[in-house]
């Protein structure tokens, strides 16, 4: 247990005006100032013009309890008088114990009064918040010049190094460095290293320096042609990483989808996967997170979806449903037919629950440009639809509208495309598309690798971590 000892009342007045330093522990820090009062009854001491950790306090006076003081040092006594009325003892168990009072140690004599012992209790967080109680009825701020002068002398009182007066001899020290000899030694060591490596691998040149993107370790050669097909489609594409993706004819593409359907990848599942991939690509083209944000509700993007009464049209309606679910204004154009495919009817039923708009006449399409046109008018087999009036009217509207066009699963290059697209999205493996198809993208619709092998395609996925990747003409 620690003790702080404060002298009798008869001697307390002798300490008034003394400069002291009070250590209140790591929580409250160190206070310094002039003793203004010492109260024996309440075991308190007050400092005026206080400083807290070297910074002047905003209050004129601070009062401390004996329980809050860990160490008290006397810095200066007025008139040079060495009084001993406030001896301080932290007890033998404390690291600051000196066997005698601080006042006695500073003046060279023992204490003349028997001090009163006050037991020091363990500090708590609730009490630590009120350890220093400022008084409002003290004198105004100011003064403290003697204390600040003492601190300045301690910090800046030592003499400067005389060596700083001597200027640095740059020329003399530079002459000590023989640059030509050092660089010659470096070149010699590099030639020796290259010769040793060359002897280990005859005929192979090993570079002495590597770029930041080169690997020192030997690696297996990269095989860029990882997909081989039994029938070439006439065009080859490559991914951003350089992998070759060959095109396939429509007959092989059709056999691939039929094989996938036999193993459980039904038309409904392919429609859903195509709709997700196409909608992700469309959302990116519309601006992504920069456009689709809760703070931009007054500028929702508008998409015109042109669909025909076939599987490609059902793929487009699936894409429109996902876009509408992401707060995109979708306007679906689909001509009226007496009998439609079951998959098309199911997609229409789901689309009607999203709040999207459906029209059957080109006249009901918006006159002003939209943000994006998605073209699903064409079909791979039923080419007679292109002679229908609704087809020509919808194609003319898309070409006259200034919005960019995204075509989903467009036909092969041999068939005429009435709508010129800026982007085209192929499924699984690309078909040989015409130049009017624009930039070609490929989406993964979930066909397993062994299904590719059944139709004679040696397949390794070119998608990496994505489901939609761009393709470039090889």
C-alpha positions in Angstrom: 0.0 0.0 0.0 1.3 3.5 -0.9 1.2 6.5 1.4 1.3 10.2 0.8 2.3 12.2 3.9 1.2 15.9 4.3 2.6 18.0 7.2 0.8 19.6 10.1 -1.3 22.7 9.6 1.2 24.9 11.5 3.8 24.3 8.7 1.4 24.2 5.7 1.6 27.9 5.1 5.4 27.7 4.6 4.9 25.9 1.4 2.6 28.4 -0.2 4.2 29.9 -3.4 6.5 26.9 -3.9 6.7 25.4 -7.4 6.0 21.7 -7.3 5.6 18.8 -9.8 2.8 16.3 -9.1 2.7 12.9 -10.8 -0.8 11.5 -11.0 0.1 8.4 -12.9 -0.1 7.3 -16.5 -3.8 8.1 -16.8 -3.8 11.8 -15.8 -0.1 12.6 -16.3 2.1 15.2 -14.6 0.9 18.6 -13.3 3.2 21.5 -12.4 2.4 24.8 -10.8 2.6 27.1 -7.7 1.2 25.9 -4.4 -1.8 28.0 -3.5 -3.2 26.0 -0.6 -2.6 22.9 1.5 -5.6 21.6 3.5 -4.7 19.1 6.2 -8.2 18.2 7.1 -9.3 17.2 3.6 -5.8 16.0 2.6 -5.8 18.2 -0.6 -3.3 20.5 -2.3 -4.1 23.2 -4.8 -1.9 24.6 -7.6 -2.5 27.9 -9.4 -1.3 28.7 -12.9 -1.0 24.9 -13.5 0.6 23.2 -16.5 -0.5 19.7 -17.6 2.2 17.6 -19.4 4.0 20.9 -20.3 0.8 22.6 -21.7 -0.8 25.4 -19.8 -4.2 24.4 -18.4 -7.3 26.4 -19.4 -8.4 26.8 -15.7 -6.6 29.0 -13.2 -6.4 26.5 -10.3 -6.4 22.7 -9.9 -7.0 20.8 -6.7 -5.6 17.3 -6.0 -6.5 14.7 -3.3 -3.8 12.8 -1.5 -5.2 9.6 -2.9 -4.6 10.8 -6.5 -0.9 11.8 -6.1 1.8 9.1 -6.8 4.8 11.4 -6.5 5.4 15.0 -5.5 8.6 16.9 -6.3 9.5 20.4 -5.0 11.0 22.4 -7.9 11.5 25.8 -6.3 11.0 27.4 -2.8 10.3 31.1 -2.5 13.2 33.2 -1.0 15.4 30.2 -1.0 13.9 28.9 2.3 14.0 25.2 2.7 10.9 24.3 4.6 10.0 20.7 5.5 6.2 20.9 6.1 5.2 18.7 3.2 7.2 15.6 3.3 6.3 13.0 0.6 6.8 9.2 1.0 5.5 6.6 -1.4 6.4 3.7 0.8 9.0 0.9 0.5 6.9 -1.0 -2.1 6.9 1.9 -4.6 9.6 2.3 -7.3 10.0 5.9 -6.3 10.8 5.2 -2.6 14.0 6.9 -1.4 13.9 6.2 2.3 13.3 9.9 3.1 11.0 12.7 2.2 11.4 14.6 -1.1 11.7 17.9 0.8 14.4 16.5 3.1 16.3 15.1 0.1 16.2 18.4 -1.7 17.3 20.5 1.3 19.8 18.1 3.0 18.0 17.7 6.4 15.4 15.4 7.9 11.8 16.4 8.4 11.0 18.3 11.6 7.4 17.3 11.9 5.8 13.9 12.2 3.7 13.5 9.1 0.2 12.1 8.9 -0.1 8.9 6.9 -3.1 8.7 4.5 -3.6 5.2 2.9 -3.7 5.2 -0.9 -6.5 3.1 -2.3 -6.5 1.3 -5.7 -7.6 3.7 -8.4 -10.7 3.0 -10.4 -11.8 4.3 -13.8 -14.7 6.2 -12.2 -12.5 7.9 -9.7 -9.7 8.6 -12.3 -12.1 10.8 -14.3 -12.3 13.2 -11.3 -8.8 13.1 -10.0 -8.1 16.7 -10.9 -10.9 19.1 -9.9 -10.5 22.6 -11.3 -11.5 25.6 -9.2 -13.5 28.4 -10.7 -12.7 31.0 -8.1 -8.9 31.2 -8.8 -6.8 34.0 -10.4 -6.7 34.5 -14.1 -4.4 32.7 -16.4 -0.9 34.0 -16.9 2.6 33.9 -15.4 4.6 30.7 -15.0 7.7 32.4 -16.5 10.1 30.8 -14.0 8.8 27.3 -14.7 8.9 27.8 -18.5 12.5 29.2 -18.3 13.5 26.1 -16.3 12.0 23.8 -19.0 13.7 25.8 -21.8 17.1 25.4 -20.0 16.6 21.7 -19.7 15.7 21.3 -23.3 18.0 23.8 -25.0 20.7 24.5 -22.4 23.4 22.1 -23.7 26.1 23.5 -26.0 26.0 22.7 -29.7 28.4 20.3 -31.3 31.5 22.2 -32.5 31.8 19.9 -35.5 28.7 21.5 -37.1 30.7 24.7 -37.7 33.0 22.8 -40.2 31.7 22.6 -43.8 31.4 19.2 -45.4 34.1 18.5 -48.0 32.1 17.2 -51.0 35.0 17.2 -53.4 37.3 15.3 -51.0 34.8 12.6 -50.2 33.8 12.2 -53.9 37.5 11.7 -54.8 37.5 8.7 -52.5 35.0 6.9 -54.7 36.5 5.4 -57.9 33.4 5.1 -60.0 35.2 3.6 -63.0 36.8 0.8 -61.0 33.5 -0.1 -59.3 31.5 -0.3 -62.5 34.3 -2.3 -64.1 34.1 -4.8 -61.3 30.3 -5.1 -61.7 30.6 -5.8 -65.4 33.2 -8.4 -64.9 31.1 -10.3 -62.3 28.1 -10.2 -64.6 30.1 -11.6 -67.5 31.4 -14.4 -65.3 27.9 -15.2 -64.1 26.5 -15.3 -67.7 29.4 -17.5 -68.8 28.7 -20.0 -66.0 25.0 -20.2 -66.8 25.8 -20.6 -70.5 28.1 -23.5 -69.8 25.3 -25.2 -67.9 22.8 -24.8 -70.7 24.6 -24.8 -74.1 23.0 -22.9 -76.9 20.6 -21.1 -74.5 21.0 -17.4 -73.8 20.2 -16.5 -70.2 19.5 -12.8 -69.6 21.5 -11.0 -66.9 18.6 -8.8 -66.0 14.9 -9.5 -65.9 12.0 -7.2 -66.3 9.5 -6.8 -63.4 6.9 -9.0 -65.3 9.4 -11.8 -66.1 9.6 -15.0 -64.1 13.1 -16.3 -63.2 11.8 -19.8 -62.6 11.3 -22.1 -65.6 7.7 -22.8 -66.4 5.9 -25.1 -68.8 5.2 -23.6 -72.2 1.7 -22.2 -72.4 -0.7 -24.0 -74.8 -3.0 -21.4 -76.3 -5.0 -23.8 -78.5 -6.9 -25.7 -75.8 -10.1 -26.1 -77.8 -10.2 -28.3 -80.9 -13.3 -29.0 -82.9 -14.1 -31.7 -85.5 -15.6 -29.2 -87.9 -14.2 -25.7 -88.3 -16.7 -22.8 -88.7 -14.4 -20.8 -90.9 -13.3 -18.2 -88.2 -11.2 -18.2 -85.1 -11.2 -15.9 -82.2 -8.9 -15.4 -79.2 -9.5 -14.2 -75.7 -7.8 -11.4 -73.8 -5.3 -13.9 -72.4 -4.5 -15.2 -75.9 -6.4 -18.5 -75.8 -7.7 -19.6 -79.2 -11.5 -20.2 -79.5 -12.6 -21.6 -82.8 -16.0 -21.1 -84.3 -18.3 -24.0 -85.1 -21.0 -24.4 -87.7 -24.6 -24.2 -86.7 -25.2 -28.0 -87.2 -22.5 -28.8 -84.6 -23.8 -26.2 -82.3 -27.3 -27.7 -82.5 -25.9 -31.2 -81.8 -24.1 -29.8 -78.8 -27.3 -28.3 -77.3 -29.3 -31.6 -78.0 -26.6 -33.6 -76.2 -26.7 -31.2 -73.2 -30.5 -31.5 -73.1 -30.3 -35.3 -72.9 -28.1 -35.0 -69.8 -30.4 -32.6 -68.0 -29.5 -29.2 -69.3 -33.0 -28.5 -70.5 -34.2 -25.5 -72.5 -35.6 -23.7 -69.5 -32.2 -24.0 -67.7 -30.4 -22.7 -70.8 -32.9 -19.8 -71.1 -32.3 -18.8 -67.5 -28.5 -19.0 -67.9 -28.6 -17.0 -71.1 -30.8 -14.4 -69.5 -28.5 -13.9 -66.5 -25.3 -13.6 -68.7 -27.0 -11.3 -71.2 -28.4 -9.1 -68.5 -25.0 -8.8 -66.7 -23.5 -7.7 -70.0 -26.3 -5.2 -70.6 -26.0 -3.8 -67.1 -22.3 -3.2 -67.7 -23.0 -1.5 -71.0 -25.6 0.7 -69.3 -23.0 2.1 -66.9 -22.8 -0.5 -64.2 -22.4 0.9 -60.6 -21.9 4.4 -61.9 -25.4 4.5 -63.4 -27.3 2.1 -61.3 -27.1 3.6 -57.9 -29.8 4.5 -55.3 -28.7 8.2 -55.7 -29.6 8.2 -59.4 -33.2 7.1 -59.3 -34.3 10.0 -61.5 -32.2 8.7 -64.4 -33.1 5.1 -64.7 -31.8 3.5 -68.0 -34.3 2.5 -70.6 -33.9 -0.6 -72.8 -36.0 -1.6 -75.9 -36.2 -5.4 -76.3 -37.1 -6.6 -79.8 -38.1 -10.3 -79.8 -39.5 -12.7 -82.3 -41.7 -15.8 -81.6 -38.9 -18.3 -81.2 -36.3 -19.6 -78.8 -34.0 -16.6 -79.4 -37.0 -14.4 -78.5 -37.5 -16.4 -75.3 -33.8 -15.8 -74.4 -34.4 -12.0 -74.9 -37.5 -12.0 -72.7 -35.5 -13.8 -69.9 -32.8 -11.1 -70.2 -35.5 -8.4 -70.0 -36.9 -10.0 -66.8 -33.6 -9.8 -65.1 -33.0 -6.2 -66.3 -36.4 -5.2 -64.9 -35.6 -6.8 -61.6 -32.6 -4.4 -61.5 -34.7 -1.3 -61.8 -34.2 -0.9 -65.6 -37.1 0.4 -67.6 -37.7 -2.4 -70.2 -40.0 -2.0 -73.2 -40.7 -5.5 -74.8 -41.8 -5.7 -78.4 -43.4 -9.0 -79.4 -45.9 -9.4 -82.2 -49.2 -11.1 -81.5 -49.4 -14.8 -82.6 -52.2 -17.2 -82.2 -49.9 -20.0 -81.1 -46.5 -19.6 -79.4 -43.9 -21.9 -78.0 -44.5 -23.0 -74.4 -41.1 -21.7 -73.3 -42.0 -18.3 -74.8 -45.3 -18.3 -73.0 -43.7 -19.1 -69.7 -41.1 -16.3 -70.1 -43.9 -13.9 -70.9 -45.8 -14.8 -67.7 -42.7 -14.2 -65.6 -42.0 -10.9 -67.4 -45.5 -9.6 -66.8 -44.8 -9.8 -63.0 -41.9 -7.4 -63.2 -43.8 -4.3 -64.1 -42.1 -4.0 -67.5 -44.0 -2.7 -70.5 -45.0 -5.0 -73.4 -46.2 -3.8 -76.8 -47.1 -5.6 -80.0 -46.9 -2.7 -82.5 -43.8 -0.7 -83.5 -45.9 2.4 -83.2 -46.0 1.9 -79.5 -42.2 1.9 -79.2 -40.7 5.2 -77.9 -39.9 7.9 -80.4 -37.0 9.2 -78.4 -33.7 7.3 -78.3 -33.3 4.7 -75.5 -30.1 3.8 -73.8 -29.8 0.3 -75.3 -31.6 -1.9 -77.9 -31.5 -5.6 -77.5 -32.1 -7.5 -80.7 -33.6 -11.0 -80.6 -35.6 -10.8 -83.8 -33.5 -13.3 -85.8 -33.8 -17.0 -85.8 -31.3 -19.7 -86.9 -33.8 -21.7 -88.9 -37.1 -19.9 -89.7 -35.7 -17.3 -92.1 -39.2 -16.7 -93.6 -40.0 -14.4 -90.6 -37.8 -11.8 -92.2 -40.5 -11.2 -94.8 -43.1 -10.4 -92.2 -44.2 -6.8 -92.0 -43.6 -6.6 -88.2 -40.0 -7.8 -88.7 -39.2 -5.1 -91.2 -40.9 -2.4 -89.1 -39.0 -3.4 -86.0 -35.7 -3.6 -87.8 -36.2 -0.2 -89.4 -37.1 1.3 -85.9 -33.9 -0.2 -84.4 -31.7 1.2 -87.3 -33.3 4.7 -87.1 -32.9 4.8 -83.3 -29.6 6.2 -82.3 -29.1 3.8 -79.4 -26.4 1.1 -79.6 -27.6 -2.5 -80.3 -26.8 -5.7 -78.5 -27.7 -8.9 -80.4 -28.2 -12.1 -78.4 -27.4 -15.4 -80.2 -27.3 -13.9 -83.7 -27.3 -16.2 -86.8 -24.3 -17.2 -88.9 -22.6 -14.9 -91.4 -24.4 -16.5 -94.3 -27.7 -15.1 -93.3 -28.5 -11.4 -93.7 -28.9 -9.4 -90.5 -31.4 -6.6 -90.9 -30.2 -4.8 -87.7 -26.6 -3.7 -87.5 -25.3 -4.4 -84.0 -22.5 -3.0 -81.9 -22.1 -6.1 -79.8 -23.1 -9.7 -80.2 -23.3 -12.4 -77.6 -22.7 -16.1 -78.6 -23.6 -19.1 -76.4 -21.1 -21.8 -75.5 -19.0 -21.7 -78.6 -19.2 -18.9 -81.2 -20.7 -19.2 -84.6 -18.9 -17.6 -87.6 -20.5 -14.2 -87.5 -20.5 -11.4 -90.1 -18.8 -8.1 -89.7 -22.1 -6.4 -89.0 -22.3 -8.4 -85.7 -19.9 -5.9 -84.1 -17.7 -7.0 -81.2 -18.2 -10.6 -80.3 -18.7 -11.8 -76.7 -19.1 -15.4 -75.5 -21.1 -16.5 -72.5 -20.9 -19.7 -70.5 -24.3 -21.4 -70.4 -23.2 -24.3 -68.2 -22.4 -27.1 -70.7 -20.2 -29.8 -69.0 -16.9 -30.8 -70.5 -17.9 -34.4 -71.2 -20.9 -33.2 -73.2 -18.5 -31.3 -75.5 -16.5 -34.6 -75.8 -19.6 -36.5 -76.9 -19.8 -34.3 -80.0 -16.1 -34.5 -80.7 -15.0 -31.2 -79.1 -11.9 -31.2 -77.0 -12.8 -28.5 -74.6 -11.1 -26.5 -71.9 -12.9 -23.5 -70.4 -11.6 -20.2 -71.7 -13.8 -18.2 -69.2 -11.5 -18.2 -66.2 -13.3 -16.4 -63.3 -16.0 -14.8 -65.6 -19.2 -15.9 -67.3 -18.9 -13.4 -70.2 -15.7 -12.7 -72.0 -14.8 -10.7 -75.1 -13.5 -12.4 -78.3 -11.2 -10.9 -80.8 -10.6 -11.9 -84.4 -7.5 -14.1 -84.7 
